[in-house]
Amino acid sequence: MGAPLVQYQAGLMEVLVTSGSLSQGEAQPRSTVGARWVESFGKNWKNRSKEPITPRTDGLWALPREKERLVISPTFADFPLNVDVRSIRIPLELKQLPGNSNSMSVNPVFVFVPGAWHTADSFDVVRDLMHNRGLATEAISTPSVGAFPPDKGLHADIEHTHAVLKEMVEAGCQIVLVNHSYGGMVGAGAVKGLGYTERRKAGLPGGVIMVVWMAAFVTPKGKTLMDMLGGKHAPWMVINSPDDGYCWSSDQETIFYNDMSPEAQQEAISKLKPHTYRSFNEPATHEPWREMPSMYMFFDKDGAISLAVQENFAQTLGNPVTYHVDASHSAFLSVPEKVIEGLEIALKEGRQQSGIAVN
């Protein structure tokens, strides 16, 4: 096995490095990890932890499947004092060398973009189930969630997400991009220039084969999230007085998690972070539904974005694939299996519409 395989599999790893005090919320967003330091990671890890990690014959440093939560730093310069614990997933079943092939032999990757106040770990439940099915996943935290100071907005989120997707696409990945809520605006901007069909015409590997709006904002170019709300934030969106640059959420049990147990609600709420208010006032930058396959996944009992509003969003997409889940705004937590069923449809439709043959 050569370098491209290592680069492809390493590109599916993820890491969140926390700088400074956790209580201050100073964190770099989760991102993909380049192959250039995979070997260094393996060698250094042996000297800093009791957890076993071993080299593989194909050039990768492999983690046991049951050992997926580790502490890691890309540079090791500040290891281990300023590093938080997050999951690192290496889909060990991915062994196909990516390239320009238009067949099912290239493994797809489902990439999740979270909504406002949420981070990548909000998808851990559904991703673990997908991993058990042999489906590769990635999740990207956006810089504006928990930013300190509150100087990051939608455009910073788009830039960061685009960089992560670009690395994966250039490594040959076929991507199903799954955007939740506010993440619909992030993902829409981030996929510009990364469509599978567009890249295939240019003789380039990989690309986004389907964009999924999962109870998400579909926002025309030039419009802000506040524009989509009619110029007024929802009653449960809290702006402090005096303004500290953040927007906070309230009544989360009803708005986000209305079909979950009290215990599960509190666990989810404990992970929420403040979101910079500027994120909701920066305009959308791209309309990918004009050039890429699209799906709208409705969450029928959503307390944040009503079904009627979701239906209006879906109309903007033109003629998308549609799928309904009878659940709350966070169906990926309450009924993850139903969400996975919809995502498998998204994959099938994305491949068919992208002209990818099924072996």
C-alpha positions as CSV (number, residue, x, y, z in Angstrom):
1,M,0.0,0.0,0.0
2,G,1.3,3.4,-0.9
3,A,1.0,7.0,0.4
4,P,-2.4,7.8,-1.1
5,L,-4.0,5.1,1.0
6,V,-2.4,6.5,4.2
7,Q,-3.5,10.0,3.2
8,Y,-7.0,8.8,2.6
9,Q,-7.4,7.0,5.8
10,A,-5.6,9.6,7.9
11,G,-7.9,12.2,6.4
12,L,-10.8,10.4,8.2
13,M,-9.3,10.9,11.6
14,E,-10.5,13.8,13.7
15,V,-9.1,15.8,16.6
16,L,-10.1,18.7,18.8
17,V,-7.3,20.4,20.6
18,T,-8.1,22.8,23.4
19,S,-5.9,25.7,24.0
20,G,-5.9,27.3,27.5
21,S,-8.5,26.8,30.1
22,L,-11.6,24.7,29.3
23,S,-13.7,27.1,31.3
24,Q,-12.8,29.9,29.0
25,G,-14.0,28.0,26.0
26,E,-10.9,28.7,24.0
27,A,-10.8,25.8,21.5
28,Q,-9.6,25.1,18.0
29,P,-12.4,23.4,16.0
30,R,-12.2,19.7,15.2
31,S,-10.5,19.1,11.9
32,T,-9.1,16.3,9.7
33,V,-5.5,15.2,10.4
34,G,-2.9,15.0,7.6
35,A,-0.9,11.9,7.0
36,R,2.4,13.7,7.5
37,W,2.3,13.2,11.3
38,V,0.5,9.9,11.6
39,E,3.8,8.0,12.1
40,S,5.0,10.6,14.6
41,F,1.8,10.2,16.5
42,G,2.3,6.5,16.8
43,K,5.9,6.8,18.0
44,N,5.2,9.5,20.5
45,W,2.0,7.9,21.9
46,K,3.9,4.9,23.2
47,N,5.9,7.1,25.5
48,R,3.0,9.1,26.9
49,S,0.2,6.7,27.5
50,K,-0.5,3.1,28.7
51,E,-2.9,2.6,25.8
52,P,-1.5,0.3,23.1
53,I,-1.1,1.5,19.6
54,T,0.7,-0.6,16.9
55,P,2.0,-0.1,13.4
56,R,0.1,-1.8,10.6
57,T,1.6,-3.5,7.6
58,D,-0.1,-0.9,5.3
59,G,1.7,2.0,6.9
60,L,-1.0,3.1,9.4
61,W,-0.8,3.3,13.1
62,A,-3.9,1.4,14.2
63,L,-6.1,1.9,17.2
64,P,-8.1,-1.1,18.6
65,R,-11.7,-0.6,17.7
66,E,-12.7,-0.5,21.4
67,K,-10.1,2.2,22.1
68,E,-11.4,5.3,20.3
69,R,-11.1,8.0,23.0
70,L,-7.6,9.3,23.3
71,V,-5.7,12.5,24.1
72,I,-3.7,13.8,21.2
73,S,-1.9,16.9,19.9
74,P,-0.9,17.5,16.3
75,T,2.4,19.1,17.3
76,F,3.0,17.5,20.7
77,A,4.5,20.8,21.6
78,D,2.1,21.3,24.5
79,F,1.3,17.7,25.2
80,P,-0.5,16.8,27.4
81,L,-1.3,19.9,29.5
82,N,-3.6,21.8,27.1
83,V,-5.2,19.0,25.3
84,D,-8.9,17.9,25.7
85,V,-10.2,14.4,25.2
86,R,-12.3,13.8,22.1
87,S,-12.9,10.9,19.9
88,I,-10.6,9.9,17.1
89,R,-12.1,7.5,14.6
90,I,-10.1,5.4,12.1
91,P,-12.5,3.3,10.1
92,L,-10.3,0.2,9.9
93,E,-12.4,-1.4,7.2
94,L,-11.5,1.2,4.6
95,K,-8.9,-0.5,2.5
96,Q,-9.7,0.6,-1.1
97,L,-7.3,3.0,-2.7
98,P,-9.2,6.1,-3.8
99,G,-8.9,7.5,-7.3
100,N,-10.9,8.5,-10.3
101,S,-12.9,5.3,-10.3
102,N,-16.7,5.8,-10.9
103,S,-17.6,2.5,-9.1
104,M,-18.9,1.6,-5.7
105,S,-15.4,0.4,-4.7
106,V,-14.5,3.9,-3.4
107,N,-15.9,4.2,0.2
108,P,-18.2,7.2,0.8
109,V,-17.9,9.4,3.8
110,F,-20.8,11.0,5.6
111,V,-19.7,14.4,6.9
112,F,-21.8,16.1,9.6
113,V,-22.0,19.9,10.1
114,P,-23.8,20.9,13.4
115,G,-26.3,23.6,14.0
116,A,-26.1,26.6,16.3
117,W,-24.8,26.1,19.9
118,H,-23.9,22.5,19.0
119,T,-20.5,20.9,18.4
120,A,-19.4,17.8,16.5
121,D,-19.9,15.5,19.5
122,S,-23.7,16.0,19.2
123,F,-23.4,13.4,16.4
124,D,-21.6,10.8,18.4
125,V,-24.6,8.6,18.9
126,V,-25.6,8.4,15.2
127,R,-22.0,8.1,14.1
128,D,-21.3,5.2,16.4
129,L,-24.2,3.4,15.0
130,M,-23.1,4.2,11.5
131,H,-19.6,3.0,12.3
132,N,-21.1,-0.3,13.4
133,R,-22.7,-0.7,10.0
134,G,-19.3,-0.1,8.3
135,L,-20.2,3.5,7.3
136,A,-17.3,6.0,7.5
137,T,-18.2,9.4,9.1
138,E,-16.6,12.7,9.9
139,A,-18.0,15.6,12.0
140,I,-16.8,19.2,11.9
141,S,-17.2,21.7,14.8
142,T,-17.6,25.3,13.6
143,P,-15.3,28.0,15.0
144,S,-18.2,30.4,15.9
145,V,-19.7,28.0,18.5
146,G,-17.9,28.7,21.7
147,A,-15.5,31.2,20.2
148,F,-13.7,33.4,22.7
149,P,-13.7,36.3,22.0
150,P,-16.8,36.3,19.9
151,D,-15.0,37.3,16.7
152,K,-15.9,34.4,14.5
153,G,-19.0,34.2,12.3
154,L,-20.7,32.3,9.4
155,H,-17.9,33.1,7.0
156,A,-15.2,31.8,9.4
157,D,-17.3,28.6,9.7
158,I,-17.6,28.3,5.9
159,E,-13.8,28.8,5.4
160,H,-12.9,26.2,8.0
161,T,-15.4,23.6,6.8
162,H,-14.4,24.1,3.2
163,A,-10.7,23.4,4.2
164,V,-11.7,20.2,5.9
165,L,-13.8,19.0,3.0
166,K,-11.2,20.1,0.4
167,E,-8.6,17.9,2.1
168,M,-10.9,14.9,2.1
169,V,-12.0,15.4,-1.5
170,E,-8.5,15.8,-2.8
171,A,-7.7,12.5,-1.1
172,G,-10.4,10.9,-3.2
173,C,-13.4,10.8,-0.9
174,Q,-16.9,10.7,-2.1
175,I,-18.8,12.9,0.4
176,V,-22.4,13.0,1.5
177,L,-22.5,16.3,3.4
178,V,-25.1,16.3,6.2
179,N,-26.0,19.8,7.5
180,H,-28.2,20.4,10.5
181,S,-30.1,23.6,11.2
182,Y,-27.8,26.6,11.1
183,G,-25.2,24.2,9.6
184,G,-27.2,24.4,6.3
185,M,-25.8,27.8,5.7
186,V,-22.3,26.7,6.6
187,G,-22.3,23.6,4.4
188,A,-23.9,25.4,1.5
189,G,-21.0,27.8,1.4
190,A,-18.3,25.2,2.1
191,V,-19.0,23.0,-0.8
192,K,-18.3,25.6,-3.5
193,G,-16.0,24.1,-6.1
194,L,-16.1,20.7,-4.5
195,G,-18.9,19.0,-6.4
196,Y,-18.2,15.5,-7.6
197,T,-19.5,16.1,-11.1
198,E,-17.6,19.4,-11.5
199,R,-14.4,17.7,-10.3
200,R,-14.9,14.7,-12.5
201,K,-15.2,16.9,-15.6
202,A,-11.8,18.4,-14.7
203,G,-10.3,15.0,-14.2
204,L,-10.0,15.3,-10.5
205,P,-10.8,12.6,-7.9
206,G,-13.5,12.7,-5.2
207,G,-16.1,15.3,-4.5
208,V,-19.4,16.0,-2.8
209,I,-22.1,13.7,-4.3
210,M,-25.1,14.8,-2.1
211,V,-25.9,17.7,0.2
212,V,-28.4,16.9,2.9
213,W,-30.3,19.6,4.7
214,M,-31.4,18.0,8.0
215,A,-34.1,20.3,9.4
216,A,-31.7,23.0,8.1
217,F,-31.8,26.5,6.8
218,V,-31.8,26.8,3.0
219,T,-30.7,30.4,2.5
220,P,-30.4,32.2,-0.8
221,K,-27.1,33.9,-1.5
222,G,-26.9,37.3,0.1
223,K,-29.5,36.5,2.8
224,T,-28.7,36.2,6.5
225,L,-30.2,33.8,9.1
226,M,-31.8,36.9,10.7
227,D,-33.3,37.7,7.3
228,M,-34.8,34.2,7.2
229,L,-36.3,34.8,10.6
230,G,-38.0,38.0,9.4
231,G,-35.5,40.3,11.1
232,K,-36.3,39.2,14.6
233,H,-34.6,36.4,16.6
234,A,-36.9,33.8,18.0
235,P,-38.2,34.2,21.6
236,W,-35.9,31.4,22.9
237,M,-32.8,33.0,21.3
238,V,-31.3,35.1,24.2
239,I,-29.2,38.2,23.7
240,N,-27.6,39.5,26.9
241,S,-27.9,43.1,28.0
242,P,-25.4,44.7,27.7
243,D,-24.6,42.8,24.5
244,D,-21.6,40.5,25.0
245,G,-21.5,39.4,21.4
246,Y,-23.1,36.0,22.0
247,C,-26.5,34.5,21.4
248,W,-27.7,31.9,23.9
249,S,-30.5,29.4,23.6
250,S,-33.2,28.8,26.2
251,D,-36.0,26.3,26.7
252,Q,-33.8,23.7,25.1
253,E,-35.9,20.8,26.4
254,T,-38.9,21.9,24.2
255,I,-37.0,23.5,21.3
256,F,-34.3,21.0,20.7
257,Y,-35.0,17.8,22.5
258,N,-38.8,17.4,23.0
259,D,-38.9,13.6,22.4
260,M,-36.0,12.7,24.7
261,S,-36.0,11.5,28.3
262,P,-35.2,14.2,31.0
263,E,-31.8,12.5,31.6
264,A,-30.9,12.6,27.9
265,Q,-32.1,16.1,27.6
266,Q,-29.9,17.3,30.4
267,E,-26.9,15.5,29.0
268,A,-27.4,17.1,25.6
269,I,-27.9,20.6,27.2
270,S,-24.7,20.3,29.2
271,K,-22.8,20.2,25.9
272,L,-24.2,23.3,24.4
273,K,-22.0,26.4,24.0
274,P,-22.7,30.1,23.3
275,H,-22.8,31.1,19.7
276,T,-21.5,34.4,18.3
277,Y,-24.3,36.7,17.3
278,R,-22.4,37.8,14.2
279,S,-23.0,34.3,12.8
280,F,-26.6,35.1,12.3
281,N,-25.9,38.4,10.6
282,E,-23.4,37.4,7.9
283,P,-24.9,36.6,4.5
284,A,-25.0,33.2,2.8
285,T,-22.4,32.8,0.0
286,H,-23.5,30.0,-2.2
287,E,-26.5,28.0,-3.6
288,P,-25.2,24.5,-4.2
289,W,-28.6,23.1,-5.0
290,R,-28.2,24.6,-8.4
291,E,-25.3,22.2,-9.2
292,M,-25.3,19.3,-6.8
293,P,-27.9,16.6,-5.8
294,S,-29.9,17.6,-2.8
295,M,-32.0,16.0,-0.1
296,Y,-34.2,17.6,2.5
297,M,-34.7,15.5,5.7
298,F,-37.8,16.8,7.6
299,F,-38.0,16.5,11.4
300,D,-41.7,16.5,11.8
301,K,-41.9,17.4,15.5
302,D,-39.2,20.0,15.4
303,G,-39.6,22.7,18.0
304,A,-37.0,25.1,16.6
305,I,-37.9,25.0,12.8
306,S,-41.5,24.1,12.2
307,L,-42.5,21.6,9.6
308,A,-44.2,24.3,7.6
309,V,-41.0,26.3,7.5
310,Q,-38.9,23.2,6.6
311,E,-41.3,22.6,3.7
312,N,-40.7,26.1,2.4
313,F,-37.0,25.6,2.7
314,A,-37.3,22.3,0.7
315,Q,-39.2,24.2,-2.1
316,T,-36.2,26.5,-2.5
317,L,-34.1,23.4,-3.4
318,G,-36.3,22.8,-6.4
319,N,-36.9,19.0,-6.7
320,P,-34.9,17.5,-3.9
321,V,-35.0,13.9,-2.6
322,T,-37.2,14.1,0.6
323,Y,-37.4,12.0,3.7
324,H,-39.5,12.5,6.9
325,V,-38.5,11.6,10.4
326,D,-41.3,11.8,13.0
327,A,-39.1,13.3,15.7
328,S,-37.7,16.5,17.3
329,H,-35.0,18.9,16.1
330,S,-32.4,16.4,17.3
331,A,-33.7,13.3,15.7
332,F,-30.1,12.1,15.3
333,L,-30.1,11.7,19.1
334,S,-33.6,10.5,19.8
335,V,-34.2,8.1,16.8
336,P,-30.8,7.8,15.1
337,E,-31.7,4.6,13.3
338,K,-34.4,6.4,11.4
339,V,-31.9,9.2,10.5
340,I,-29.5,6.5,9.2
341,E,-32.2,5.0,7.0
342,G,-32.6,8.4,5.4
343,L,-28.9,8.9,5.0
344,E,-28.5,5.6,3.2
345,I,-31.2,6.8,0.8
346,A,-29.2,10.0,0.3
347,L,-26.1,8.0,-0.5
348,K,-27.9,5.9,-3.0
349,E,-29.5,8.8,-4.7
350,G,-26.3,10.9,-4.7
351,R,-24.4,8.1,-6.4
352,Q,-27.1,7.6,-9.0
353,Q,-27.4,11.3,-9.8
354,S,-23.7,11.7,-9.9
355,G,-23.4,8.8,-12.5
356,I,-21.5,6.5,-10.2
357,A,-22.1,2.9,-11.2
358,V,-23.2,0.3,-8.6
359,N,-21.2,-2.9,-8.8
